[in-house]
Amino acid sequence: MKKNIIICIFSTIAFVAACNLKKAKKIVTKDTTITNLNAYNNLFLDSIYLTTFINNNEEYKPFEDLFINFYVARNYEYAWFDSVELTPHASSLVNLFETTANDLADSNYFSKSYLLIKDSLLVKKRKLTPIQRLNEELVLTGQFFIYAKKMYLGSNIDIADLGWLIPRKKIDLKELLASTLQLDSVNNNQLNLQNKEYKKLQSAIAFYHNLAKNNKWDSLVLQNKFIKIGDSLLLLIAIKQRLFLLGDASNIDTTKFFDSSLLPSIKKFQQRMGLTEDGVIGKKFMEELNITPAKRLQQLLLNLERVRWLPSQKTDNYIIVNIPEYKLHVYENNQPKFDMNIIVGSASNNTVIFSGNLQTIVFSPYWNIPSSIVEKEILPAIKRNSNYLNNKNMEITGYNNGLPLIRQKPGLTNSLGLVKFLFPNSHSIYFHDTPNKNLFQETSRSFSHGCIRLQEPKKFAQYLLRNDTATIWKSNKIDSVMHLTKEKWVTLKNPIPVSLVYFTAWVNENNQLNFRKDIYKHDEKLATKLFKQ
């Protein structure tokens, strides 16, 4: 047991082999070097009993190949018991199971067979018969597979059916189990192989579980249009109490006055909810404050499930777009580099959840208008105004089945702005500039036909071209190519991975829990699958 465990984080996931629970594809070689003479214990199980155990325990049947391959590779040596009692690895695993179930308030992480023995597992100096010890050995292995499948792979649902088109994370559970036994010492943090984002959300779930259990959450009614600094209302007592319970206020204030000391708590809550940070208590503020801890708990569980789906980032530099947050995040060397406000697709024109590689910048772009927009918007506008195309700097370039092919020429009024960024995909989604800069002032920014508009496209272009040795992309150089009369295409030497994701709850780099509106109703759809199975 000489190896160090590999911790799963966003940028690295240790085990990338496919996990097929129905049929093992890989032939496992028995390690015949493990014998009674050199094993760390003298406990070996019978292969026939292993098959009998699986056949008698239906809940472990889906993991039959994993069971067999795991023990074959060990030459059927016990994994969780030494000659006397549970190994330190096993004790740590038991503690991890318990901690996870408590934090998530979810006993479904336990198998039925494990529940029968879990309370006695850590009792010191137990006297077990050989058959009891063998049974507990196999139950622990089965419990690991059940725990790891749910913890690291998520529920058995079709994520593509939910609009999530990023390939799902793959883990070889047998290799994952084997790695936990290759440690010199084990603790819960080492065995908890989920990424740091997952761990933060898990802590938030424990917090909201206790909040829901210990507090009544009535709906507070705002009689006035808004409440601002200097006002005095009885309602403020309840609002202050709630902000304290949520962690936005550091101390309890039982007065009915809105003085300057309340402003930081109001703004902190507004920031976490994605509201305008104006320090004013209005309708949207109260809507968020009235959402019950039980409802927030469900929201956290839904997003925890999505985190389980995320595959590893294969490079240290990447871009994450969180659609409900209306933000683009740039990561360099696995650290946040900068963020940018964005505009995403409307409720009727959802921005697709998928991943790709950004590899091309197009300065002074044409906008080749999609046929659906031509048919639904452009042609009716031409009927109303025969000069519409000329006024909009557009031209017809041909026809397809009688429908004109229309594009908008480069220029200040071009709907794509002065630059676009391409990551080839079948959804016709890309990043681009926009002439409508005023829309970035809105807190809810779902206005586009599906593509993503950037608030600072020039800054983004400069960043992407920072290492281009063929051309020196100074500010004035980029300005000049953004104002041409024809397109200029630039291919990045090193394409950068882009993931368009959908999280309505997450913990940011400042350890602040954030919530956002379910703008595309993806939470609703996932809840139907996850909580009503």
C-alpha positions as CSV (number, residue, x, y, z in Angstrom):
1,M,0.0,0.0,0.0
2,K,2.5,2.6,-1.2
3,K,0.6,4.8,-3.5
4,N,-1.1,8.2,-2.8
5,I,-4.7,8.6,-3.6
6,I,-5.7,10.9,-6.5
7,I,-8.2,13.5,-5.6
8,C,-11.0,14.2,-8.1
9,I,-11.3,17.9,-8.8
10,F,-12.7,20.0,-11.7
11,S,-9.4,19.8,-13.6
12,T,-8.5,16.2,-13.0
13,I,-10.5,13.1,-12.5
14,A,-8.4,10.1,-11.8
15,F,-10.3,7.3,-13.5
16,V,-11.6,7.8,-17.0
17,A,-12.3,4.2,-18.1
18,A,-15.9,3.6,-18.9
19,C,-18.0,2.1,-16.2
20,N,-20.4,-0.5,-17.5
21,L,-22.4,-2.0,-14.6
22,K,-24.1,-4.7,-16.8
23,K,-21.2,-6.3,-18.6
24,A,-17.5,-6.0,-17.9
25,K,-15.5,-5.6,-21.1
26,K,-12.1,-5.8,-19.5
27,I,-10.4,-9.1,-18.7
28,V,-8.9,-8.9,-15.2
29,T,-5.7,-10.7,-14.5
30,K,-5.5,-12.5,-11.1
31,D,-2.5,-11.3,-9.0
32,T,-1.1,-14.7,-8.1
33,T,1.8,-13.0,-6.3
34,I,-0.6,-12.4,-3.4
35,T,-0.4,-15.5,-1.2
36,N,-0.9,-16.5,2.4
37,L,2.8,-16.0,2.9
38,N,3.1,-12.4,1.8
39,A,-0.5,-11.0,2.2
40,Y,-1.0,-8.4,4.9
41,N,-3.5,-10.8,6.4
42,N,-4.2,-14.5,6.0
43,L,-7.9,-14.0,5.0
44,F,-8.9,-15.3,1.5
45,L,-12.5,-15.9,0.4
46,D,-13.9,-18.6,-1.8
47,S,-14.9,-17.7,-5.3
48,I,-18.0,-19.9,-5.1
49,Y,-19.2,-18.1,-2.0
50,L,-18.8,-14.8,-3.7
51,T,-21.1,-15.9,-6.5
52,T,-23.6,-17.2,-4.0
53,F,-23.5,-14.0,-2.0
54,I,-24.3,-11.9,-5.1
55,N,-27.1,-14.2,-6.1
56,N,-28.6,-13.9,-2.6
57,N,-28.4,-10.1,-2.5
58,E,-30.4,-8.6,-5.3
59,E,-29.2,-5.0,-4.6
60,Y,-25.6,-6.0,-5.5
61,K,-26.6,-7.9,-8.7
62,P,-25.9,-4.8,-10.9
63,F,-22.3,-4.8,-9.6
64,E,-21.6,-8.5,-10.1
65,D,-18.8,-8.0,-12.7
66,L,-17.2,-5.3,-10.5
67,F,-17.3,-7.6,-7.5
68,I,-15.7,-10.5,-9.4
69,N,-13.1,-8.4,-11.1
70,F,-12.1,-6.7,-7.9
71,Y,-11.5,-9.9,-6.0
72,V,-10.0,-11.7,-8.9
73,A,-7.4,-9.0,-9.1
74,R,-6.6,-9.5,-5.4
75,N,-6.5,-13.3,-5.7
76,Y,-9.6,-13.2,-3.4
77,E,-7.7,-11.6,-0.5
78,Y,-10.0,-9.8,1.9
79,A,-10.0,-6.0,1.5
80,W,-11.6,-4.7,4.7
81,F,-10.4,-7.1,7.5
82,D,-7.1,-8.0,8.8
83,S,-6.6,-11.1,10.9
84,V,-8.1,-9.4,13.9
85,E,-10.6,-6.6,13.0
86,L,-11.5,-3.9,10.4
87,T,-8.6,-2.2,8.7
88,P,-8.1,1.6,9.1
89,H,-9.3,1.9,5.5
90,A,-12.5,0.2,6.3
91,S,-13.1,2.4,9.4
92,S,-12.5,5.5,7.4
93,L,-14.9,4.3,4.7
94,V,-17.6,3.6,7.3
95,N,-17.1,7.2,8.7
96,L,-17.3,8.6,5.2
97,F,-20.6,6.8,4.4
98,E,-22.1,8.1,7.7
99,T,-20.9,11.7,7.2
100,T,-22.2,11.9,3.6
101,A,-25.6,10.5,4.6
102,N,-25.9,12.9,7.4
103,D,-24.8,16.0,5.4
104,L,-27.2,15.2,2.6
105,A,-29.9,13.9,4.9
106,D,-30.2,10.9,2.5
107,S,-30.2,7.3,3.7
108,N,-30.3,6.1,0.1
109,Y,-26.5,6.0,0.2
110,F,-26.8,2.9,2.3
111,S,-27.6,-0.6,0.9
112,K,-30.2,-2.6,2.9
113,S,-27.6,-5.2,3.9
114,Y,-25.2,-2.5,5.1
115,L,-27.9,-0.9,7.3
116,L,-28.2,-4.2,9.2
117,I,-24.5,-4.1,10.2
118,K,-23.5,-0.5,10.2
119,D,-24.1,0.3,13.9
120,S,-21.8,-2.6,15.0
121,L,-19.0,-2.1,12.5
122,L,-16.8,0.2,14.5
123,V,-17.3,-1.6,17.8
124,K,-13.9,-2.6,19.1
125,K,-12.9,-6.2,19.8
126,R,-16.0,-7.8,18.3
127,K,-16.0,-11.5,18.1
128,L,-17.2,-12.6,14.7
129,T,-17.6,-16.1,13.3
130,P,-15.7,-16.7,10.0
131,I,-19.0,-16.5,8.1
132,Q,-20.0,-13.2,9.7
133,R,-16.7,-11.7,8.9
134,L,-16.9,-12.9,5.3
135,N,-20.4,-11.5,5.0
136,E,-19.4,-8.1,6.3
137,E,-16.4,-8.1,4.0
138,L,-18.6,-8.5,1.0
139,V,-21.3,-6.1,2.3
140,L,-18.7,-3.4,2.6
141,T,-17.5,-3.9,-0.9
142,G,-21.1,-3.8,-2.2
143,Q,-21.8,-0.7,-0.1
144,F,-18.8,1.0,-1.7
145,F,-20.1,0.4,-5.2
146,I,-23.6,1.6,-4.3
147,Y,-22.2,4.7,-2.6
148,A,-19.7,5.5,-5.3
149,K,-22.1,5.0,-8.2
150,K,-24.6,7.5,-6.7
151,M,-21.9,9.9,-5.3
152,Y,-19.7,10.1,-8.4
153,L,-21.8,9.1,-11.4
154,G,-25.2,10.4,-10.3
155,S,-28.7,8.9,-10.8
156,N,-29.5,6.6,-13.7
157,I,-31.4,9.2,-15.8
158,D,-31.0,10.3,-19.4
159,I,-29.3,13.6,-19.1
160,A,-29.6,14.3,-22.9
161,D,-33.4,14.1,-22.4
162,L,-33.0,17.0,-19.9
163,G,-31.1,19.1,-22.5
164,W,-27.6,18.4,-21.0
165,L,-25.4,17.6,-24.0
166,I,-22.1,17.6,-22.3
167,P,-20.7,14.0,-22.2
168,R,-21.3,12.5,-18.8
169,K,-18.3,11.8,-16.5
170,K,-17.0,8.2,-16.6
171,I,-15.3,6.4,-13.8
172,D,-14.2,2.8,-13.4
173,L,-15.6,2.0,-9.9
174,K,-13.4,-1.1,-9.5
175,E,-10.2,1.0,-10.1
176,L,-11.7,3.6,-7.8
177,L,-12.1,1.1,-5.0
178,A,-8.7,-0.4,-5.6
179,S,-7.1,3.0,-5.3
180,T,-8.6,3.6,-1.8
181,L,-6.8,0.5,-0.6
182,Q,-3.4,1.8,-1.8
183,L,-2.9,4.3,0.9
184,D,-0.4,4.5,3.7
185,S,-3.1,6.3,5.8
186,V,-6.7,7.2,5.1
187,N,-9.0,10.0,6.2
188,N,-12.4,11.2,5.1
189,N,-11.1,14.0,3.0
190,Q,-8.9,11.6,1.0
191,L,-11.7,9.1,0.4
192,N,-14.2,11.8,-0.6
193,L,-13.1,12.0,-4.2
194,Q,-15.6,14.5,-5.4
195,N,-14.5,17.9,-6.6
196,K,-14.3,21.0,-4.4
197,E,-17.5,22.5,-5.9
198,Y,-19.3,19.4,-4.9
199,K,-18.0,19.5,-1.3
200,K,-19.1,23.1,-0.9
201,L,-22.6,22.4,-2.1
202,Q,-22.7,19.3,0.2
203,S,-22.0,21.6,3.2
204,A,-24.7,24.0,2.1
205,I,-27.2,21.1,1.9
206,A,-26.4,20.2,5.6
207,F,-26.9,23.9,6.5
208,Y,-30.3,24.2,4.7
209,H,-31.4,20.8,6.1
210,N,-31.0,22.1,9.6
211,L,-32.5,25.5,8.7
212,A,-35.7,23.7,7.3
213,K,-35.9,21.4,10.3
214,N,-35.6,24.1,13.0
215,N,-37.4,27.2,11.5
216,K,-40.9,28.1,10.4
217,W,-40.7,30.0,7.1
218,D,-43.9,31.9,6.6
219,S,-44.3,34.2,3.5
220,L,-43.5,37.8,4.5
221,V,-45.8,40.3,2.8
222,L,-44.4,43.6,1.5
223,Q,-47.2,46.1,1.8
224,N,-45.2,49.0,0.4
225,K,-43.7,49.2,-3.1
226,F,-40.3,49.1,-1.5
227,I,-38.5,49.7,1.8
228,K,-35.4,51.9,1.9
229,I,-32.9,53.2,4.4
230,G,-34.6,55.5,6.9
231,D,-37.9,53.6,6.9
232,S,-39.4,52.1,10.0
233,L,-41.7,49.0,9.8
234,L,-42.5,46.0,11.9
235,L,-41.8,43.8,8.9
236,L,-38.2,44.8,9.1
237,I,-37.8,42.8,12.3
238,A,-38.8,39.6,10.5
239,I,-36.6,40.5,7.5
240,K,-33.6,41.0,9.7
241,Q,-34.2,37.7,11.5
242,R,-34.3,35.9,8.2
243,L,-31.2,37.5,6.9
244,F,-29.4,36.4,10.1
245,L,-30.6,32.8,9.7
246,L,-29.4,32.8,6.1
247,G,-26.0,34.1,7.1
248,D,-26.2,37.5,5.4
249,A,-26.4,39.4,8.7
250,S,-23.7,38.7,11.3
251,N,-25.8,39.6,14.3
252,I,-29.5,39.7,15.4
253,D,-31.1,43.1,15.2
254,T,-34.6,43.2,16.7
255,T,-35.4,46.8,15.9
256,K,-37.9,47.9,13.2
257,F,-35.6,50.6,11.8
258,F,-33.8,50.5,8.4
259,D,-30.5,52.2,9.2
260,S,-27.1,52.1,7.5
261,S,-26.0,48.9,9.5
262,L,-28.6,46.9,7.6
263,L,-27.3,47.9,4.1
264,P,-24.4,45.4,3.9
265,S,-26.7,42.5,4.7
266,I,-29.3,43.6,2.1
267,K,-26.6,44.0,-0.6
268,K,-25.0,40.7,0.3
269,F,-28.3,38.9,-0.1
270,Q,-29.0,40.7,-3.4
271,Q,-25.6,39.8,-4.7
272,R,-26.0,36.1,-3.8
273,M,-29.4,36.1,-5.6
274,G,-28.2,37.9,-8.7
275,L,-30.4,41.0,-8.0
276,T,-29.4,44.6,-8.4
277,E,-27.3,45.6,-5.4
278,D,-29.1,48.8,-4.6
279,G,-29.8,48.2,-0.9
280,V,-33.5,48.6,-1.4
281,I,-36.0,45.9,-0.3
282,G,-38.5,45.5,-3.2
283,K,-40.6,42.8,-4.8
284,K,-37.8,40.7,-6.2
285,F,-35.9,40.8,-2.9
286,M,-39.0,39.6,-1.1
287,E,-39.6,36.8,-3.6
288,E,-36.1,35.4,-3.0
289,L,-36.3,35.9,0.8
290,N,-39.7,34.0,0.9
291,I,-38.3,30.9,-0.8
292,T,-38.4,28.2,1.9
293,P,-35.3,26.3,3.1
294,A,-37.0,23.1,1.9
295,K,-37.3,24.6,-1.6
296,R,-33.7,25.8,-1.5
297,L,-32.7,22.3,-0.3
298,Q,-34.3,20.8,-3.3
299,Q,-32.6,23.3,-5.6
300,L,-29.2,22.4,-4.0
301,L,-29.8,18.7,-4.5
302,L,-30.6,19.3,-8.2
303,N,-27.4,21.2,-8.8
304,L,-25.4,18.7,-6.8
305,E,-26.6,16.0,-9.2
306,R,-25.5,18.2,-12.1
307,V,-22.0,18.5,-10.6
308,R,-21.8,14.7,-10.6
309,W,-22.2,14.7,-14.4
310,L,-19.4,17.0,-15.1
311,P,-16.4,15.4,-16.9
312,S,-12.8,16.4,-16.2
313,Q,-11.2,19.4,-17.8
314,K,-8.3,18.1,-19.8
315,T,-6.4,21.4,-19.8
316,D,-5.6,24.0,-17.2
317,N,-7.1,26.8,-19.3
318,Y,-10.8,26.8,-20.1
319,I,-14.0,28.8,-20.3
320,I,-17.2,28.1,-18.3
321,V,-20.5,29.8,-19.2
322,N,-23.1,29.5,-16.5
323,I,-26.4,30.3,-18.3
324,P,-28.6,31.2,-15.3
325,E,-25.9,33.4,-13.9
326,Y,-25.5,35.3,-17.2
327,K,-21.7,35.1,-16.7
328,L,-18.7,33.9,-18.6
329,H,-15.8,32.7,-16.5
330,V,-12.2,32.4,-17.8
331,Y,-9.8,30.1,-16.0
332,E,-6.1,30.1,-16.4
333,N,-3.9,27.5,-14.7
334,N,-7.1,26.3,-13.0
335,Q,-7.5,29.6,-11.3
336,P,-10.2,32.3,-12.1
337,K,-8.7,34.9,-14.5
338,F,-11.7,37.1,-15.1
339,D,-15.5,37.1,-15.5
340,M,-17.8,38.8,-18.0
341,N,-21.4,39.6,-18.2
342,I,-23.3,37.9,-21.0
343,I,-26.7,37.8,-22.7
344,V,-28.1,34.3,-23.3
345,G,-31.0,32.8,-25.2
346,S,-34.6,33.7,-24.2
347,A,-37.0,31.1,-22.7
348,S,-38.3,30.4,-26.2
349,N,-34.8,30.2,-27.7
350,N,-32.8,28.3,-25.1
351,T,-29.0,28.5,-25.2
352,V,-27.9,24.8,-25.5
353,I,-25.9,23.1,-22.7
354,F,-22.9,21.5,-24.4
355,S,-19.1,21.7,-24.7
356,G,-16.7,22.5,-27.5
357,N,-13.3,24.1,-28.4
358,L,-13.1,27.8,-29.2
359,Q,-10.6,27.9,-32.1
360,T,-11.5,30.9,-34.4
361,I,-12.0,34.6,-34.0
362,V,-13.9,36.4,-36.8
363,F,-13.4,40.2,-36.8
364,S,-15.8,42.4,-38.7
365,P,-18.2,39.5,-39.2
366,Y,-21.1,39.0,-41.6
367,W,-24.3,37.8,-39.9
368,N,-25.7,35.0,-42.0
369,I,-29.2,35.2,-40.7
370,P,-30.8,31.8,-39.9
371,S,-33.7,30.7,-42.1
372,S,-36.0,30.6,-39.2
373,I,-35.4,34.3,-38.4
374,V,-35.6,35.2,-42.1
375,E,-39.0,33.5,-42.4
376,K,-40.5,34.7,-39.1
377,E,-39.0,38.2,-38.8
378,I,-37.2,39.5,-41.9
379,L,-39.8,38.7,-44.6
380,P,-42.7,40.2,-42.6
381,A,-40.5,43.3,-42.1
382,I,-39.8,43.5,-45.8
383,K,-43.5,43.4,-46.6
384,R,-44.0,46.3,-44.2
385,N,-41.1,48.3,-45.5
386,S,-39.5,47.7,-48.9
387,N,-36.3,49.5,-47.8
388,Y,-35.9,47.3,-44.8
389,L,-32.8,45.4,-46.1
390,N,-31.0,48.5,-47.1
391,N,-31.8,50.3,-43.8
392,K,-30.5,47.3,-41.9
393,N,-27.3,47.0,-44.0
394,M,-28.5,43.6,-45.3
395,E,-28.2,41.8,-48.6
396,I,-29.6,38.7,-50.4
397,T,-26.9,36.3,-51.4
398,G,-29.1,33.6,-53.0
399,Y,-32.1,31.4,-52.5
400,N,-32.8,28.0,-51.0
401,N,-36.2,26.4,-51.9
402,G,-37.6,29.8,-52.6
403,L,-36.4,31.3,-49.3
404,P,-33.9,34.1,-49.7
405,L,-30.5,33.7,-48.1
406,I,-29.8,37.0,-46.3
407,R,-26.8,38.3,-44.5
408,Q,-26.0,41.5,-42.7
409,K,-22.8,43.3,-43.7
410,P,-20.0,44.2,-41.3
411,G,-20.4,47.4,-39.4
412,L,-21.5,49.2,-36.3
413,T,-25.2,48.1,-36.7
414,N,-24.4,44.4,-37.4
415,S,-26.3,42.3,-34.9
416,L,-23.1,40.3,-34.1
417,G,-21.3,43.5,-33.4
418,L,-17.7,43.8,-34.4
419,V,-16.4,40.3,-33.6
420,K,-17.5,36.8,-33.1
421,F,-15.9,33.7,-31.5
422,L,-16.5,30.2,-33.0
423,F,-16.4,26.8,-31.3
424,P,-17.7,24.5,-34.0
425,N,-20.9,22.7,-33.0
426,S,-24.1,21.4,-34.5
427,H,-26.2,23.9,-32.5
428,S,-25.0,27.0,-34.4
429,I,-24.0,28.6,-31.0
430,Y,-21.1,31.0,-30.7
431,F,-20.0,34.1,-28.8
432,H,-20.3,37.6,-30.3
433,D,-20.4,41.3,-29.7
434,T,-23.6,43.3,-29.9
435,P,-24.5,46.9,-30.7
436,N,-27.1,46.8,-27.9
437,K,-24.8,47.5,-25.0
438,N,-27.6,48.8,-22.8
439,L,-29.1,45.3,-22.2
440,F,-26.1,44.4,-20.1
441,Q,-27.4,46.7,-17.4
442,E,-30.3,44.3,-16.8
443,T,-30.1,41.7,-14.0
444,S,-32.0,39.1,-16.1
445,R,-30.4,38.9,-19.5
446,S,-32.1,36.2,-21.6
447,F,-32.8,38.1,-24.8
448,S,-30.9,36.4,-27.6
449,H,-31.9,33.8,-30.2
450,G,-29.6,31.3,-28.5
451,C,-26.1,32.6,-29.1
452,I,-24.1,34.4,-26.3
453,R,-23.5,38.1,-26.4
454,L,-20.4,39.4,-24.6
455,Q,-20.2,42.6,-22.7
456,E,-16.4,43.0,-23.3
457,P,-15.6,41.3,-26.6
458,K,-12.4,43.3,-27.3
459,K,-11.0,42.3,-23.9
460,F,-11.9,38.7,-24.6
461,A,-10.2,38.8,-28.0
462,Q,-7.0,40.3,-26.5
463,Y,-6.9,37.5,-23.9
464,L,-7.3,34.8,-26.5
465,L,-4.6,36.3,-28.7
466,R,-2.2,37.0,-25.9
467,N,0.3,34.3,-26.9
468,D,0.0,34.7,-30.6
469,T,3.6,35.0,-31.8
470,A,2.8,35.5,-35.5
471,T,1.0,38.9,-34.9
472,I,1.3,41.4,-32.1
473,W,-2.3,42.1,-31.1
474,K,-2.1,45.4,-29.4
475,S,-5.2,47.4,-28.6
476,N,-5.1,49.6,-31.8
477,K,-4.5,46.5,-34.0
478,I,-7.6,44.8,-32.7
479,D,-9.6,48.1,-33.1
480,S,-8.5,48.3,-36.7
481,V,-9.6,44.7,-37.6
482,M,-12.9,45.2,-35.8
483,H,-13.8,48.0,-38.3
484,L,-13.1,46.4,-41.6
485,T,-15.6,46.2,-44.5
486,K,-15.0,42.4,-44.8
487,E,-14.3,39.6,-42.5
488,K,-10.9,38.7,-41.0
489,W,-10.6,35.2,-39.7
490,V,-7.9,34.4,-37.1
491,T,-7.3,30.8,-35.9
492,L,-6.0,30.2,-32.4
493,K,-2.8,28.3,-32.2
494,N,-4.2,26.5,-29.0
495,P,-8.0,26.1,-29.0
496,I,-9.5,26.6,-25.6
497,P,-12.2,24.3,-24.2
498,V,-15.6,25.9,-23.6
499,S,-18.5,24.5,-21.5
500,L,-21.9,25.9,-21.5
501,V,-23.5,24.7,-18.2
502,Y,-26.7,25.3,-16.2
503,F,-26.3,25.8,-12.5
504,T,-28.9,27.6,-10.4
505,A,-27.0,27.1,-7.2
506,W,-23.3,27.1,-6.5
507,V,-20.6,28.3,-4.1
508,N,-18.2,30.9,-5.5
509,E,-14.5,31.5,-4.8
510,N,-15.5,33.7,-1.8
511,N,-17.4,30.8,-0.3
512,Q,-20.7,32.6,-0.9
513,L,-23.7,30.4,-1.7
514,N,-25.5,31.7,-4.8
515,F,-28.9,31.0,-6.2
516,R,-30.5,32.0,-9.5
517,K,-33.8,31.7,-11.3
518,D,-34.6,28.5,-13.3
519,I,-34.9,30.5,-16.5
520,Y,-35.4,27.5,-18.8
521,K,-37.3,25.3,-16.3
522,H,-34.5,22.7,-16.4
523,D,-34.7,22.4,-12.6
524,E,-38.4,21.5,-12.9
525,K,-37.7,18.8,-15.4
526,L,-34.8,17.3,-13.4
527,A,-36.9,17.4,-10.2
528,T,-39.5,15.3,-11.9
529,K,-36.9,12.7,-12.8
530,L,-34.9,12.8,-9.6
531,F,-37.5,13.0,-6.9
532,K,-40.3,10.9,-8.5
533,Q,-38.4,7.9,-9.6
